[in-house]
């Protein structure tokens, strides 16, 4: 490895490490949180799969329709009497649901009297598997101690004390509590905290599995609903999280878990509270249940909550900005039942991945200075954390991408700045010194490889282009120098633009002649195709410019083009003090001769069989003859190329020409002449062949092989 290469590697490595350190500081300062959260929401939205929502969870929502129905049919205003909730409990018991949870705070006695609370209490006792809500806070609530009469309702977690010692007091401890009234609290299967704090932007991505109050753990409602259905479940706190029976819940140092949302609001099976109440009323009046009603609730976990806008229990989730609070609890339970909570990738691993990406990006991108390669390499690296984040989500992990993206973006920017500062001066010198002599491609290659500023070349297979204007000498004699210069500049600019658009390199201009080639200095797989297409486009462009040229020079302008593909030596050639990027070789000479061959055949574009074979089926080709160039022994076939639509338009003429040429090769000159004459008025090549056939009728050649020996240039 050379010294310059080693310096680039070291520089790129250092830049990657510095960028990672800067990104780490931004992460610690919390400046990347917003970006990370937004990318997480995008991942959740893209990969959420409503089809995976658990069929074992059913929600009963008190929606606006239920409020309207109760006011119209039952004459009830909000808040509803506890009797309504007792009806819902009886409904759940009759339908044999696993357990029922109310996301409702029953912290005050019923406004309808003691009897109303007693009805709800009796329903709770009858069913026995109802979870009710409490609220933990540091600002509201009068109780600061857990009531002794509710000691049986405590959620005990073996190993919690030891686990808390490892979290360094990051789990929030609440000082106040709001409990249901005693009749409800005592007869609930378990009480659950429903005060869930969102992230700073108000979106619920994580919720606490349990919260601490007065040395007791209060479970989230989804967990409480599960415990109510499985009262004998054993819980234990481990290093990885909370284990309940065969279910494991990953827990971070703050006691939270990451939710895996199945979809937007309504993903889980949902019934309106009005529908449920009507069903129970039907049952009590002796009517049969609605079809499928029993199956919809049997052995299900049922949650009751609010979705009516006026009841203020609408929250934002990563997949829905208008999500009922109870649906967040349902998502927790869904993850618990499916054992597919999202796990956080350990931060040290994230930091390691960020460093590896940044360092490798810095080392590699330091070697790329061309715009397209920089963009491609940069985009590839910047997209890799996104792809990794999506893949990790599919495997059940939250892989933070903001830290990785920031370290990569900083790496790319710093490498670009450093490259410009270190190498920009040399590039500007080369570009200024050679801008007037070499093509843009060659200058670009010299910028990337300054060691090529020396004499010498390499052997390449090139597609070579020679063009010349017909009767240019006589034209130049009739025009004033200024008019001739203006004409040539317009003509050469138009043709050069097309050659460059097709990826060709201009070798030189010789008066009106243009010499160009493809497949050097940059390798081009389809160089023959591009060469032929450039020639045909040049002819089309010249035809479009005829009206303007006729006004300038007083006549139509025609251009002859010859093309050949073959090995040539290409590189910097000249003296030690002045050289040019050019080509030499027999293939180059043949291309030049093919340009003049057009004069013999009456054509304007000719290619060798080598070019024709490489160009394949991209274009139409008609054979116009077999020739031997002076100084060569082997004959070649010469073709006239054209676009497919041009060939199709003149198909009858070209087919007739082929028939005549076949007879010509067979030395059947009289028949060939008749065929050529039939199209001679519209095909110059046929006109040429008709004259030759007429000559050969009277002066039949010996040792006929159909080959023209070209004796003039």
N, C-alpha and C positions, 0 to 999 in steps of 0.2 A: 504494500500500500504506500503510495507516495505521500510526501509531506503535506501537500495541500488537502488531500483527502482525509488524512488523519486530523488535521486542524478543523475541518468541517465537522467530523464526527464528535470531537471533543467539544466544539462550540455548541453543536446541537444538543448534546447531552446536558451540558451546563444550563442551557436555556430551558430545557424541559424540566430540570430540577427546580430552577428558580420560579418558573411558571406554576409548578405544583405548590410550592411554598406560598406564593401569593394567593393562589386559589384557596389554600387551606386557611389562610388568615381571613379571607373574605367569608369563608364558611363559618368560622368561629364567631365572626362579628354579626352573623345572621343575615348578611346581605344577599345570600343565595337562596334563602328560604322561599321567597316568593316565586322565583324561577322554578325551583324544585317542585313546589306544590302545584304549579300550573302544568308542568310536564307530567306530574303524577296524575292529575285530573284527566289529561289527554290520554294517558295510557289506560286508565280505568274506562273512559268513555269508548275508546276504540276496541278494547278487548272484553268489555262486559258481555256476558252471555245470559240473557233472561231465561234460556231453556234450562239452565242449570239451577234455577231457583228451586228450593226444596218444596215438594208437594205437601210436606207435613206441617207447614206453617200457614195459618189463615188469619187474616186481619179483619176486624169489624171496625169500620170508621164512622165516627159521628160527623157526617158531611153536612153541607148546607141543605141538601135535600131532606136529611133526617130532621134537622131543626124545623124546616118548613112543615114537614108532615106532622111532627109532634104538636106544633102550634095549631095547625088546621084541624087535625083529627082528634087530638087528645086535649087540646086547650092548654098545653104546657108551655111555659116560658123558661128561659135559661136562668139559673141552672136547673137541671132536671131533678126530680125527687129520687131518693135512693131506691125507691120501689122499682124504678126503671132498671137500675143496675142489678137488683135482685132477680128481675125477669131474665136478664142476660145470663146470670149465673145458672138459673134453672134451665135455660136453653142449653147451656154448655153441658150441664150434668145429664140432661135427657139425651143429648147427642153423643155422650161418652167421649168427650174430648179428653186429651191427656192432662192438660192444665190450662188455666185461664189467667191472663194478666191484665190489670187495668192501669193504663198510663194516665191516671187521674189522681189528683191530690184531695183526699177526703180529710182535710185537716180541721174542718169545722163541723159542728153538729148540723143535721139537716134543718133547713128552714121550714120543713113540713112537719117537724115535731119528732119526739122520741120514737114514736111508733114507726116512723119511716126508717130511722136508723136500725131499729130492731128487725124490720123485714130484711134489710140487707145483711145484717149479722146472721140471721137464721139461714139465709141462703148460703152464706159462706160456710157455716157449720155443716149444712147438708152435703155440699160438694167436697169441701176439704182440700181442694187443690187450686186455690186462688192466690195469686200474687198481687200485692198492692204496693203503691208507690210511697216513698219518702223522699225528702229533699235535704241534701247536705249543703251547708253554706257557711260562710264566715261573717255574714252580715245580717241575715234574717233568721228568725226562729228563736224561741225563748229557752228551749232545752239545751243544756250543755253537757248532759250526762245521759247514757243509755239507760232507759227505765229497767228496774230490776224485774218487773213483771213480764218483760219481753225477753228475758235471758234465753228462753227456748227458741227464740226467733233469730238468734245470732248465727252468722255464717262463720263457722270455725275452719281455719285453714292450717293444718299442721305444717310446720316448717316456715310459716310466714315471718316469725320473729327473726330467724336466722337470715332469711332472704332480705329483709329490710335493712339489715346491717351492711349488706353489700351494695345497696342503692345510694348510700350517702345522703339519706333523707330527701331524695328527689320525689318520692311519692307524696302527694299533697294530703295533709291532714286537716280535716274540717273541724271547726270548733262549735258549730251550731247545727241543730237538726229540726226539721219540721216533720212530725209523724202524723199518721191518720189518727182519728179519734180512737179512744181505747177499745170500744166495741169492735171496730174494724181491725185495728192492729192486732189484738189478741187472737182473732179468729182467721187471720191470713196464714197461709202455709209458710210464707216468707215475705219479708219486706225488702224492697230494692230501691237503690238510688237512681232517680231519673234526671238528676241535674248533671247533664253531660256538657262539658266545656268544649267548644269547637277550637280549631286552629285560629291563629290571629286574624285570618281573612274571613272568619265566620263559617268555614266549611268543615263538616264533620268527616275527617278521614280516619281518625283514631278515637276510640272511647276507652275509658277506664274499665278494666275487667272488674275491679272492686275499688272502693274508696274507704278511707280510714276515718273513724270517728270514735273518740273515747276508747281507744285500743280495741275497737271492733272493726271487722271488715264488712262493708255493705256491698253486696253484689250488684252488677248492672242488671237491668230488667230481663234481658235475654237470658242471662245466666240464671236469674231467679226463677224464670218460667221453667227452665230445664230442671232445676233442683226441686221445684214443686211437683213435677211429674215423676221424679226419681228421688224420693226422700231418703233413700238409703245410700245414695252415692257418696263415695269417699273422695275427699279432696286432699291434695298435697301440693306444696309449693316447692319447685325444683329450680335449678339454675336457669333452665330454659323457659320456665313459665308455670302456669297452673295446670295441674293434671286432675281431671275428674273422671273416674272410671277409665274407659278406653279413649277418652277425649283429651286432647292437649291444646292448651291455649297459649300461644307465645305472648310474653309480656315484656315490655321494655322497662327501663329503670324507673319510670314514672307510673308503673302499673297499668299502662295502656296497651291495647292491641290494635293492629291495623286491620280495618274492615275490607273485605273483598265484596264489593257491591255487584249484584247480579244484573242490575239494570235500573231504569228510572222508576219513579213512583208508579205503583200499580203492577210491578213485576210479580210480587207474591199474590196469591189468591186473596181477593178483597171482597167484602160484602158491606153494604150500607147498613148502618144501625137500624134504619127504618125497616129494611127488609127483614132483619132478624126479629125485631119486635112484632112485626106483622105475622111472621111465622109462628111465634109463640102464642100470639092471640088466636090464631087459627086453631092451634093445637088445643088450647083451653076451651075453645068453643066446640070441640069435637070434630073438627075437620082434619082430613088426612094431610100429611106433610107434602110440600111441593116435591116434584120429581127430582131425585138426586140429592135432596137436602141432607139426609142422614149421612150418606157417603162423603159429602163435602166436609163434614166436621168430625166424623168418627176417628178417634186416635190422633187428632191433630193438636198442635200447640196453637192456642188462640190468643190473640192480643187485641185489646180494645184501646182505641186512641182517637184523637181529633184530627180532622182535615178541613173543617169549616174555617174559612179565613178569619172570622171574628173571634175564634177561640185561641189564636196566637200560639199554635204549636206547629208552625211550618218552618222548616229549616233548610239549609243548603247542603247538598252532598256533592261529591265529584261528578255525579251523573245527572243531577236534577237540582235546580235552584229552588224548587217548591216541593220539598219532601216532608210528609208528615213525620213528626218525631218518633212515632211508634214504628215507622218503617226502618229507622236506624236501629232500633232494638231488634226488629225482626231480622235484619241483616246479620247482626251479631249471632243470633240463635242459628240462623242458616249456616254460617261459617262453623259454628260449634258442632252442629249435627253432621256436617260434611267433612269436618277435620281439614279445612282448607283455608284457615286464616293466612293472611299475608305475613311473611317473616321478613324482618329487616336484615339486610346483609351487614355483617360486622363492619364497623367504620374503618378499622385498620386494613381490612381487605379492600374496601373502596379506595382508601388512600393509596394502597399499593398499586391497584389497577390504574388509578389516575396517573401515578408516577410513571409506570411502565408505558402507558399510552403517550404521555407527554414527551418522555425521553426518546422513544422510538420515532415519534413524529418529528421531533427536533432534529434527530440524526438523519432521517431520510429526506425531509423536506429541504434540508440545507444543500442537498445535491441537485435539487430541481429549481431551475431559474426561469424556465419558460412559463408563460402565463397559463397556458392550457394545462400543463402538468401540475403547476402549483394549485390551480383551482381543483383539478381532479383529485390530487393527493389530499389537499385540505378538506374537500367535501367528504372524501372517503373516511378520513379520521373523525371529522365532526359528526358524521352519521353513525359511526360505530357505537358511541354511548347510547344513542337513541335505539339502535337495534338491540344492543345488549340489555337496555332497560325493558324493552318490550318482551324479549326472550325471558328475562328474569321474572317478569310478571306472570308469564305463562307457566313458569315453574313454581310460582307461589312466593316470589321474593320482591321486596322493594329495593332495587339497586339505584341509589341516587345518581342522577345523570348531570345535575347542575355543576357539581364539583369537577367531574371529568370534562364536561364541555368547557368550563371556564379555564381549566388548566391547558386544554388543547388550543382554545382560541388565543390565549396569551402566548402560547408557544409559537403558533403560526405568525402572529403579529410581530413578536420579538425576532423570529428568524428572518422574516421579510425585512424588517428594519435593519438588522445586522448585515444581511446580505447586501442590501443597498449601500450601507455605509462602507462595508469592506470591499465589495466587488464593483460597486457602481462606478467608481472612478475609472477602472480599467474598461468597463463596458462602454462608457461614454467616449473614451479615447478611440476604441476600435470602431465604434459606430460613426464617429466624426471622420476618422481617417479613411474609411472604405465605403462610405455611403454613396459616393459618386461612381464607384467602380464595380461593385459587386451587387448581386441580387439580395433582396431582403432575407431570403432563406440562408444564403451563404453567410451574411453578416451575423445572423442569429446563431448559426453553428459556430462561428468564430468566437462569439461572445461566450458560449458555453465551453468551447475547447480552444483556447488561445494557442495551444501548442501546434495547431494546424497552420499557423502563419509561417509556412516554410515551403520550399519547392517540393514537388513530388505529387504522385497521384495513386489511384487504386483502380483495379479492373472491376468494372460493373457492367451488367446488362442494361442498356439504355434504350428508350424509345426516343428517336431523334426526328426533329422537325426542321425542314428547310422550306422557306417560302421566298418568292420573288415576284415582282410585278411584271406583267407582260408589257413589252415595249416601253420600259421606263426610260431608256436612253433617249429615245425620240421625244418623250414627254418632257424630260428635263431640259432639252434644248429649246423648247417652245415657251417655257415659263420663266418669269423673272425670278431671281434668287429668293426674294421675300415670299412670293407666292408658292414656290417650290418647297421652301422650308415650312410654311404653314400647312400645306397639304401633307407633307411627310409626317409632321408632328401629330396631326389628327389621325392619320392612318396608323402609324406605329403605336400610338397610345391605345387606340381601340383594340388592335390585335394583341398587344402586350397584356392589357387588362384581362382578356379572355384566357391567355396562356397562364397567367398567374392564378386566375380563378380555378383553373383545372390543375393547379399544383406544379406547373412547369417552371423550369429555370431558364431564363434568357441567357444564352451564351454570349451573343454579340449581335450588333446591327452592322451590316455592310451596305451602306446606302439605303436602298429600299428593301434589302433582303433581311429576313429575320431567321436567326439560328437559335433553336431551343432544344431542351431535352428533359426527359422525365426519369425518375428513379435515382437522382443524385442532386444535391448532397444528401437529401432525405430519401430513405427507402420507401417506395410506393408499390404495393402489390399489384394494382391494376394500372400500371403505367401505360401500357399499350392502349387501353380503353380511353384513358384521359388524353393521351396524345391525339388519337383519332377524333375524339369528341371536340377537342380544342380546334382542330383543323376544320371540321364541319361548321362549328360555331363561327369561326373566323370568316368562312365563306358566306354564311348567312348575314353576319354583321356588315361585311363589305357590300353585299347586295342592298342592305337597308340604307347604306350611306351613299348610294349611287347618285341620287338626285342632287345632293349637296356637292359631291365631287364634280358632277357634270357642269354645275354652275361655276365651280372654281377653275377646272382645267379644260373644260370644253368637250369632254368625251367620257365614255364609261371606262372604269378601271377593273382590270381582271388580275387575279392573283393565282400563281401556280404553287402547289404545295407537294413536297415529296416527304415520305416518312418510311423509316426502317427501324427495326429492333434487332439489336445484336450487342456483342461485347465490345467495350471501348475502354480506354484509359481516361479517367476523369480526375481532375484535381487542380492544384495551383501550379501553373506552368509559366515560365518566363525566365527573367534574370533574378539575381539575388536582391536587386534593389527594386524591381518592378515586375509583378507577375499578375496573372489573371486566372480565374477559375473557369476552365474550359475542358474540351474533350478532343481526343484524337483516336484514329483507328479506321479500319476498313469499313466497319459498319457506318461510320460517319460519312465516309466518301460515297457509299452506296445511297444513303439518304439524299445527299446533294445531287447525285446523278438522277435519282427518281424524280426530283423536282423538274429537271429538264426533259425527262421522258414524256412529260405531259405534252410537250410541243409535238412529239411524234404521233401521239395517239389522239390529239385534239381534245384532251381532257384538262382539268384544272386541279384535280386531287388524286394522288396515286400513293399506294402503299405496297410494301413488299409482302410476300407470302408469310414471312416471319411475324410481321406486325398483325397481319390478318388473322393468323392462327391464334395469337395471344389475345386478341380483342374478342374472339369468340362470337357469340350470337348477339352482342350488344347492338351491332349495326348490320346493315345489308352490304354485301360486297359483290361486285360483278367483275369477273376476270376480263382484263382487256388485252392480255398478251403475255408471251413468254419472251424474255430478253436475255442477252448476254452483254454485260457492261464491258467496255474496252478495258483490257488488262486483266479480265477474269475469264475463267474457263467454264465455270458452272453456271447454268442458266437459272433464272428465277421467274416466278410468276408475278405479274403485276396486277393489282386490283384497284378499282375505283370504289371508295367507300361512300356510303350515303346513309342518312337516317332511314329507319324502317318505313316511315310514312311516305318519304320521297320515292323509295323503291316501289312501294305499293301503287303509288300514283302513276308510275311509268312502267308497270309490270309487263305490259304487252310489248313495249319497245325493247326492254331488257331481255325478255324471253326470246324474242326474235333474234336479237344480237347473239345470244348464246348459241342458237341453232346455226347461225352463220359462222361463228367462231369454230364450232365443232367441225363443220365442213371444211373450213380453212385449214385446220390442223390435219385433216385427212387429205389435203391437196386437191380437193374437189372445188376448184376455184370458180368454175362457171356457175355451179349451184350456189356457192357462197356469195358470189357477186350479186346474184338476183335477190337473195335475202337481204344483203346489206343495203342494196339500192332501195328496197321497199321502206326502209326507215332512215335513209340518208338525210332526208330533209329535216329531221328532228334529232339526229344523233350524230355528232361530229366524228365519234370513233367509227361508226359504221361507214361514214363518208370516206374516211382514210382507208379502211379495209376494202371498200369497193374499188378504189383506184389501184390498190396493190393487186387485188384479184384480177383486174383487167390486164395489168402488166404481166402477171404470171400465166395468164391464159396463152399468151403468145411466146413467152420466154420462161418455160417451165424450169424451176430451179432443180439442180441435182442434189441428191442426198438430203431430201426435204425432211425437216424435223419441226417446222413451224416456229422456230426461234428467230427473233430479230437480233442482229448483232449491231449494238449501238456504237457508231463510229464517231459521234459528235457529242459535245457536252451541251 
